[in-house]
Amino acid sequence: MARIAVIGAGMGAMATAARLAVAGHRVTVYERAATYGGSVGRYERDGFGFDTGPGLLHLPAVYRDLFVKTGKRPLEDCVEMTRVDPAVRHLLPDGRAVTLPAVSRGGVAAALDEAFGAGTGERWAALLNRARDAWDATRRPLLEEPLRTDWQVLGRDPYPALRKSGLLRRRPPTLAEVAERELGGGAAGLLRGLVGTYGLDPGTAPAAAAVLPYMEQTFGSWYVGGGMRALATAVHERCLERKAAFVFGAEVTAVRVRDGRAAGLTLADGTAVEADTVVCGIDPRRLAGLLPGTALWPAGAKTPHGPAPSRATLFLALRGPRPEGTVHRTLVHSGGGSAAVTVLRPDDERSRPDAGHEAVTVTAVTGAGEGAGPEWAARTAEGLLDAAARAVPELRERLLWHELRTPEHVAQDTGALEGAVPAPALAGATELLYPANTTALPGFYLAGGWAHPGGGLAHAGMTGALVSGLIVEGADFRGSQ
C-alpha cells in the first residue's frame, strides 16, 4: 500500500484519487481552497443557484465508468441525470432560430433543411459521418491510452476532407474552411459558433474539431439535477467512501524530491508530507515554482500549453416563472466566426427560490487575464445581457439582479494562470495536445484538465483512469477499457 499525495481537488484529481484508493493505496488530497471541485462550483444568492463552471456534461460514460469501478452504487443512483432535449437552440445573427433535437439524425436534418434549404441536413449528416471517422481513428490515443512518445503523429488531421474540394492543396483545412466548403451559409456559422464555445478558434482549429459536435449529437448533453456541483459532490463522497482523505486550506509550496524521485510535499505552513508518489492536478505551468531546477519534460516530450482562453459568466436572477417549453440551452451567434454566447435555462426547482422565479446563466469565451478593471466588467456584463435578451423575452423587465464572474474568479477557483480554461485535446494540431500523464521525475504524475487528454469534464475525468492505470500497472498499462 503506497502513500499517494494528490495536489488539488479538481474533478480529474478526485477521479484519480478514487481509483487509486479503491486499488488499496493510502491517498490524501491537498487543496489550497476551502472546498473540492475546482471550477465545478456553485454560486448561491437569495434562493437562486448557478454553476460556476460547466453546466452540461458530455460523454457521461466517463463518470459512469468511474462509479462502476470504484463502488457498488452506479452514477445514476448518486446524482439525477437528464438528457437535454431539445439539444440546443441556435439564434442566428439574422434573427432566425434553429432548434435541434437530441440524438435524432433525422430530426436534426429536417430542422436544418427547414432553416437553410433542402439538402442542408444531408450535408450536415455527411460532415458528421466524416467526423465519426476521425473520432473512431483517434478515440483511444486521445482519451483512453497514455500519450504516445511519438505524440507528433497526432498532429496529422484525421478528418477525411472531401477530395477535389480545393482544401488539400497547401495544407490541411481548418474547421472554418471545412464548414464553409461542406456546409456553407448559415449552417457553416452554426458549426463555427458551436466549436468556438469550447474555447477553440474555428479559423485555426483543425477540421478534426468536428468531433465535438459529433460527440454532442451522438452521446447527448446531460444535466445534473441541482447543477454540476452535485456531480462534484458525488465524486468527493465516493473518494471518502473509498477512504481517500482531504486536507483543505493546504497550499502546496514545494514538491519534495529524494534520490531522484518525488517523495512528498511541503505545505505553506511548513508541514512536510511524506509520500511514495505525487499526483499533480493543477496547472503544470505553475510547477517551476514547486520544483525549481527539476527537469520534468523529457527531451522531445509535449510541454505545457502557453496562454489559453478563459470564460466570462453572468448569473441572472429573474422574476416570473420559466415558460413552459423553454429550451435548456441556447447559443446566440453574433457572426464573424466568433464563438457563440451560451444561455442556459435549467428547469430545476433547486436553481430558484420558487416557481415564480427563474435562474439563467450566460457564458462567453474571453481572453485569459481579462476582467481586472470595472470598465471591462461593466462592458462585458452589458454585452452578455444584450446577448441573453435575444434568448429570453422581456429579460430586462424581469431582471432582479445580475452577478458577473471574470477570469480572475476562475483563477481563484482553479489556480490556473490568468484564469485560463483548457480545451479538450484534439488530433490535427500538436499545440492542442497536452503533456503526458507521466513526467521525467519518477513518482510524479499529471492529472486534470491541463494534462493528457485535456480540458472539459469528460476529458479531465479520463485522466483518473490513465494516471491510476499507470501507477497501479506501471509500464504494462496500455490504456483504459
C-alpha positions in Angstrom: 0.0 0.0 0.0 1.7 3.2 -1.2 1.3 6.6 0.2 0.0 8.9 -2.5 -0.3 12.7 -2.2 -2.6 14.5 -4.7 -2.2 18.2 -5.3 -5.6 19.8 -5.9 -9.2 18.6 -5.6 -10.5 19.3 -9.1 -12.5 16.7 -10.9 -9.6 15.0 -12.6 -7.7 14.9 -9.3 -10.6 13.4 -7.4 -11.3 10.9 -10.2 -7.7 9.8 -9.8 -7.9 9.7 -6.0 -11.0 7.5 -6.0 -9.5 4.9 -8.4 -6.2 4.8 -6.5 -7.9 4.4 -3.2 -10.0 1.5 -4.4 -6.8 -0.1 -5.6 -5.7 -0.2 -2.0 -3.4 2.9 -1.8 -3.4 5.4 1.1 -4.5 8.6 -0.7 -4.5 12.2 0.7 -5.7 15.2 -1.4 -4.2 18.6 -0.6 -6.4 21.5 -1.7 -5.5 25.2 -1.2 -9.1 26.3 -1.3 -11.8 25.6 1.3 -13.7 23.0 -0.9 -13.4 20.5 -3.7 -14.4 20.7 -7.3 -12.1 23.3 -8.8 -14.1 25.1 -11.5 -17.2 23.0 -10.7 -18.6 25.2 -8.1 -21.9 26.7 -7.1 -22.9 30.4 -6.6 -26.0 30.9 -4.4 -27.8 34.1 -3.5 -31.4 34.9 -2.5 -32.5 31.3 -3.1 -31.0 31.3 -6.7 -28.3 28.8 -7.6 -25.8 28.8 -10.5 -23.0 26.6 -11.8 -19.7 28.5 -11.8 -18.2 26.2 -14.4 -19.6 23.8 -17.0 -23.3 23.5 -16.9 -23.7 20.4 -19.0 -21.9 17.0 -19.2 -20.9 15.4 -22.5 -19.7 11.8 -22.6 -21.3 10.8 -19.3 -19.9 7.3 -19.8 -16.6 8.6 -18.3 -18.2 9.2 -15.0 -20.4 6.1 -15.2 -17.2 4.1 -15.6 -15.7 5.8 -12.6 -18.6 4.9 -10.4 -18.7 1.3 -11.6 -15.0 0.8 -11.0 -15.0 2.4 -7.5 -18.1 1.2 -5.7 -21.4 -0.6 -5.8 -23.7 2.4 -6.4 -23.8 3.5 -10.1 -23.7 7.1 -11.1 -27.4 7.4 -11.6 -28.0 6.3 -8.0 -25.8 9.1 -6.8 -27.0 12.0 -9.0 -30.1 12.8 -11.0 -29.1 12.7 -14.7 -31.4 14.1 -17.5 -30.6 14.2 -21.2 -31.2 17.7 -22.5 -33.9 17.6 -25.3 -34.1 19.6 -27.5 -30.3 19.5 -27.5 -29.8 23.2 -28.4 -31.5 26.2 -30.0 -29.3 28.4 -32.2 -30.2 32.1 -32.6 -28.6 33.4 -35.8 -27.4 37.0 -36.4 -30.3 37.5 -38.9 -32.9 36.6 -36.3 -33.6 33.1 -37.4 -33.9 30.4 -34.7 -33.0 26.7 -35.3 -33.8 24.2 -32.7 -32.1 20.8 -32.9 -33.5 17.7 -31.2 -31.3 15.4 -29.1 -29.8 12.2 -30.6 -32.0 12.2 -33.7 -30.2 12.4 -37.0 -33.4 12.6 -38.9 -34.8 15.3 -36.7 -31.6 17.4 -37.0 -31.6 17.0 -40.8 -35.3 18.1 -41.0 -34.7 21.1 -38.8 -31.6 22.2 -40.9 -33.5 21.7 -44.1 -36.3 23.9 -42.9 -34.0 26.6 -41.7 -31.4 26.7 -44.6 -33.0 24.8 -47.5 -33.3 21.3 -48.8 -30.0 19.3 -48.7 -28.5 21.1 -45.7 -29.4 18.3 -43.4 -27.8 15.8 -45.7 -24.6 17.8 -45.9 -24.6 18.2 -42.1 -25.0 14.4 -41.7 -22.2 13.7 -44.2 -19.9 16.1 -42.3 -20.6 14.4 -39.0 -20.1 11.0 -40.6 -16.6 12.1 -41.6 -16.2 13.4 -38.0 -17.2 10.0 -36.8 -14.3 8.5 -38.8 -12.0 11.0 -37.1 -13.4 10.0 -33.8 -13.0 6.3 -34.4 -9.4 6.9 -35.5 -8.4 8.9 -32.5 -10.7 8.0 -29.6 -8.2 5.6 -28.0 -5.0 7.5 -28.4 -6.7 10.8 -27.4 -8.9 9.6 -24.5 -8.1 6.0 -23.4 -4.4 5.5 -23.8 -1.3 7.2 -22.3 0.1 9.8 -24.6 2.4 8.2 -27.1 6.1 9.0 -27.1 5.8 9.8 -30.8 2.9 12.2 -30.0 3.7 14.3 -33.0 1.8 11.8 -35.2 -1.4 13.0 -33.6 -0.7 16.3 -35.3 -1.9 14.8 -38.5 -5.5 15.8 -39.0 -7.6 12.6 -39.2 -10.6 14.4 -40.6 -11.2 13.0 -44.2 -11.9 16.3 -46.0 -13.7 15.9 -49.3 -11.4 15.3 -52.3 -11.4 17.8 -55.1 -12.6 20.4 -52.6 -9.6 22.7 -53.1 -8.8 22.5 -49.4 -5.9 20.0 -49.5 -3.5 21.7 -51.9 -1.3 23.6 -49.5 -2.2 22.3 -46.0 -4.9 20.5 -44.1 -8.0 22.7 -43.9 -9.2 24.5 -40.8 -12.6 23.8 -39.2 -13.9 27.1 -40.6 -12.8 26.2 -44.1 -14.4 22.8 -43.9 -17.6 24.3 -42.5 -17.8 26.8 -45.4 -16.9 24.3 -48.1 -19.0 21.3 -46.9 -22.0 23.2 -45.4 -22.0 26.8 -46.5 -24.3 29.6 -45.5 -25.9 29.8 -42.1 -25.2 26.1 -41.3 -21.5 26.9 -41.5 -21.9 29.6 -38.9 -23.8 27.2 -36.7 -20.8 24.8 -36.7 -18.2 27.6 -36.2 -20.1 29.1 -33.3 -20.6 25.8 -31.6 -16.9 24.8 -31.8 -16.0 28.2 -30.6 -17.8 27.6 -27.3 -15.2 25.1 -26.4 -12.5 27.8 -26.4 -11.2 27.0 -29.9 -10.8 29.4 -32.8 -12.5 27.8 -35.8 -10.2 29.8 -38.1 -7.1 28.0 -36.8 -8.6 24.8 -35.2 -8.1 21.6 -37.4 -11.0 20.1 -39.2 -10.9 17.3 -36.6 -12.7 19.8 -34.2 -15.8 18.5 -35.9 -15.6 15.6 -33.5 -17.0 17.9 -30.8 -20.5 18.4 -32.4 -20.3 14.8 -33.4 -19.9 13.8 -29.7 -22.8 16.1 -28.7 -25.2 14.8 -31.3 -24.2 11.1 -30.7 -23.9 10.9 -26.9 -26.1 13.9 -26.0 -25.8 16.7 -23.4 -26.7 15.8 -19.9 -27.9 18.0 -17.0 -27.3 17.0 -13.4 -30.1 17.8 -11.0 -29.0 20.6 -8.6 -26.3 21.7 -11.0 -23.0 20.2 -11.9 -21.8 20.9 -8.4 -23.9 17.8 -7.4 -21.6 15.7 -9.6 -18.5 17.1 -7.9 -20.1 16.3 -4.5 -20.9 12.7 -5.7 -17.3 12.2 -6.8 -16.0 13.7 -3.5 -18.3 11.4 -1.5 -17.1 8.4 -3.5 -13.5 9.3 -2.6 -14.4 9.5 1.1 -16.2 6.1 0.8 -13.0 4.6 -0.5 -11.1 6.2 2.4 -9.3 8.9 0.5 -8.6 11.8 2.8 -8.9 15.5 2.1 -7.0 18.4 3.6 -8.4 21.8 2.7 -6.8 25.2 3.1 -3.5 23.4 2.4 -1.5 25.2 -0.2 1.5 23.3 -1.6 4.6 25.3 -1.9 7.1 22.6 -3.0 7.3 19.1 -4.2 9.9 17.1 -2.2 12.5 15.1 -4.2 14.7 12.4 -2.7 17.1 10.1 -4.5 15.8 11.4 -7.9 12.1 10.8 -7.4 9.1 12.5 -5.9 9.0 12.0 -2.2 6.2 14.2 -0.8 5.1 17.8 -0.4 5.8 20.9 1.6 2.8 23.0 2.7 2.6 26.7 3.2 2.5 26.3 7.0 5.8 24.4 6.8 4.3 20.9 7.2 6.3 18.2 5.4 4.2 15.5 3.8 5.9 12.2 3.1 4.7 10.3 0.0 5.8 7.5 -2.3 4.0 9.0 -5.3 2.7 12.5 -6.0 -0.1 13.3 -8.4 -0.4 16.9 -9.6 -3.9 18.0 -10.5 -3.2 21.7 -11.0 -2.0 23.9 -13.9 1.5 22.4 -14.7 2.7 25.8 -15.8 3.0 26.5 -12.0 5.3 23.6 -11.4 8.5 25.6 -12.0 7.8 27.3 -8.6 7.2 24.0 -6.9 10.1 22.1 -8.4 12.8 24.6 -9.1 15.7 23.2 -11.0 14.0 19.9 -11.7 13.6 18.7 -15.3 10.0 17.5 -15.7 9.8 17.2 -19.5 12.0 14.6 -21.2 13.7 15.6 -24.5 11.0 15.7 -27.2 8.1 15.5 -24.8 4.9 17.5 -25.1 5.3 20.5 -22.8 2.5 22.6 -21.1 0.4 25.0 -23.1 1.0 28.6 -23.3 -1.8 31.2 -23.0 -5.4 29.8 -23.3 -8.8 31.5 -23.3 -11.0 31.9 -20.3 -14.7 32.5 -19.6 -16.9 35.3 -18.5 -20.1 34.2 -16.9 -23.2 36.3 -15.9 -25.7 35.0 -13.4 -29.2 36.4 -13.9 -32.0 36.3 -11.3 -35.3 36.8 -13.0 -38.8 37.4 -11.6 -41.6 35.4 -13.3 -41.8 31.6 -14.0 -39.7 29.8 -16.6 -42.2 29.5 -19.5 -43.3 26.0 -20.4 -41.4 24.6 -23.4 -38.3 26.7 -22.8 -35.2 25.2 -24.3 -32.5 24.4 -21.8 -29.5 25.6 -23.9 -29.4 28.4 -26.5 -26.4 29.5 -28.5 -26.6 33.2 -29.5 -24.5 33.7 -32.6 -23.0 37.1 -33.4 -21.5 36.4 -36.8 -17.9 36.9 -38.0 -16.9 33.3 -37.0 -16.7 34.2 -33.3 -17.8 31.8 -30.5 -21.5 31.9 -29.7 -22.7 33.0 -26.3 -24.2 30.2 -24.3 -27.5 30.8 -22.4 -28.6 28.0 -20.0 -32.1 28.0 -18.6 -32.5 24.8 -16.5 -35.9 23.6 -15.4 -34.7 22.8 -11.9 -36.5 23.8 -8.7 -33.2 23.7 -6.9 -31.9 26.6 -9.0 -34.6 29.2 -7.9 -36.4 30.2 -4.8 -39.8 29.1 -6.1 -41.8 28.5 -9.3 -42.3 32.3 -9.7 -38.6 32.9 -10.5 -36.0 31.7 -12.9 -32.2 31.4 -12.9 -30.3 31.9 -16.1 -26.6 31.5 -16.8 -24.9 33.3 -19.7 -21.3 32.4 -20.7 -18.9 33.7 -23.3 -15.3 32.8 -24.2 -12.9 35.6 -23.3 -9.2 36.2 -23.1 -7.3 34.8 -20.1 -6.3 37.6 -17.7 -9.1 39.9 -18.7 -11.6 41.4 -16.3 -9.3 43.3 -13.9 -11.0 46.6 -14.2 -14.5 47.9 -13.6 -14.8 49.3 -17.2 -14.2 45.9 -18.7 -16.6 44.3 -16.2 -19.4 46.7 -17.0 -18.8 46.4 -20.7 -18.8 42.6 -20.6 -21.9 42.4 -18.4 -23.8 44.7 -20.7 -22.7 42.7 -23.8 -23.8 39.4 -22.1 -27.1 41.0 -21.1 -27.7 42.0 -24.7 -27.0 38.5 -25.9 -29.2 37.0 -23.3 -32.0 39.4 -24.2 -32.1 37.8 -27.6 -32.8 34.4 -26.0 -35.0 35.5 -23.1 -38.0 37.6 -24.0 -38.6 40.6 -21.7 -35.3 39.8 -19.9 -34.6 43.4 -18.7 -38.1 43.8 -17.4 -37.8 40.5 -15.4 -34.3 41.2 -14.1 -33.9 41.3 -10.3 -30.1 41.3 -10.3 -27.1 40.0 -12.1 -23.6 38.9 -11.0 -20.5 38.7 -13.3 -17.7 36.2 -12.9 -14.5 37.1 -14.6 -11.2 35.2 -15.4 -10.0 36.4 -12.1 -12.7 34.4 -10.4 -11.7 31.3 -12.5 -8.1 31.8 -11.3 -9.2 31.9 -7.7 -11.3 28.7 -8.1 -8.8 26.7 -10.1 -5.3 28.2 -9.6 -4.9 28.2 -13.4 -2.6 31.1 -14.6 -4.7 34.1 -15.5 -7.9 32.0 -15.1 -7.3 30.1 -18.3 -9.7 27.3 -19.2 -8.2 24.3 -21.0 -10.0 23.0 -24.1 -10.3 19.3 -25.0 -7.3 17.8 -26.7 -7.7 17.3 -30.5 -5.8 15.5 -33.1 -4.7 17.5 -36.1 -2.7 20.2 -34.3 0.2 19.5 -31.9 -0.5 22.7 -30.0 -3.9 21.3 -29.0 -2.3 18.3 -27.2 -1.4 18.2 -23.6 1.6 16.9 -21.6 1.7 13.2 -20.9 0.5 11.9 -17.5 4.0 10.7 -16.7 6.9 13.1 -16.3 10.7 12.9 -16.3 10.6 12.8 -12.5 9.9 9.2 -11.3 6.9 9.0 -9.0 5.4 12.3 -10.3 2.2 12.3 -12.4 -0.1 14.8 -14.0 -3.9 14.6 -13.8 -6.7 17.0 -14.5 -7.6 19.3 -17.5 -4.1 20.5 -18.1 -2.7 17.0 -18.8 -3.5 14.5 -21.5 -6.3 14.3 -22.7 -7.1 17.9 -21.9 -9.9 20.0 -20.5 -13.7 19.6 -20.1 -15.4 17.4 -17.6 -15.2 14.2 -19.6 -11.5 14.6 -20.6 -10.4 15.6 -17.1 -12.3 12.6 -15.7 -10.4 10.3 -18.1 -7.1 11.4 -16.5 -8.2 9.4 -13.5 -8.3 6.2 -15.4 -5.0 6.9 -17.1 -3.0 8.0 -14.1 -4.3 5.3 -11.8 -3.6 2.7 -14.5 0.0 4.0 -14.9 0.6 3.9 -11.1 -1.1 0.5 -10.5 0.1 -1.4 -13.6 3.2 0.6 -14.4 4.8 0.0 -17.8 2.3 -2.7 -18.6 -0.6 -0.3 -18.7 -1.9 0.1 -22.3 -5.0 2.1 -21.6 -8.4 2.0 -20.0 -11.0 -0.4 -21.2 
